[in-house]
């Protein structure tokens, strides 16, 4: 049997490290091991692709245009025809012209349920485009049971036809509990950490307020790693309301490499994830595998994180967050081993890659 030619739109690697790049990288570095597939990766920066996908079985194609419209309307459809591609995998948005079967990932439709946290124009355009992509997909994928339910409800798509690929954590994040050595030892250099884009639903405001009200700035810095997007004026407005001594202890960092991110995880005294709404939420898993204590929101898809029982909070309840922050900072019996075992078993890229491969084989047989 001839190999299945699979093209992956990797334009996300042209900008900044994100949850989507983590997802594509994790899935396809496993899927390339399947002998039945031949994988073509396309982006503007194939040197970055080669760094993230080093297996010599990958084929890299450089996109000429940096325009999203030209990429979807013209360039990728031409490549699909030129290389005789059988399946093309896109995140969220697809070309309107079908040259082959389409695999579509819609990671979440949070804006449909939490519209007040998103600009009106964003909601209108994303709703129309995501619905179109979902309806046209030959294989529709999401990343959590929560997102599966919401996509099915909002876009009137058969729940059972939507595949779920669990997100995973790369082995490089893992630090066994008995081997872990924190690099930060001096009290003045200790910090709390939150990794997420800066937008209202990520709830940075509540975290900063809790950090201030608990006077944690006297012991720790608060490091916020992420990318500015959509409407993040609330973050700066919140910071402007605090004394200079507090603002000086809140550090905002953008565009870190994966290696730098791992170091931030490993050296953190506590990782806090107060997001109001998520389609999944990889950072809490990465932090735990890095042997850093985590407390996490219990809302939306994060309610599935049963391994965090006792370390979750209502993101809209600041007092609950404050109590758990204090409790966990001083917790000397945090159950790393138990949590890491569950994450390794249930959230890994081998499982996710098999879901996609099995979905393709089922579609071919059908």
PyMOL commands that set and color helices and strands:
alter all, ss='L'
color gray80, all
select helices_A, chain A and resi 11-14+19-31+46-52+68-82+110-113+115-117+120-136+145-155+159-161+171-173+177-179+187-189+200-202+204-213+216-218+233-240+244-247+258-267+283-289+300-304+306-308+318-329+336-346+349-365
alter helices_A, ss='H'
color red, helices_A
select strands_A, chain A and resi 4-9+37-43+59-62+87-91+101-105+139-142+162-164+191-195+221-225+250-253+270-273+294-297+312-313
alter strands_A, ss='S'
color yellow, strands_A
deselect
rebuild
show_as cartoon
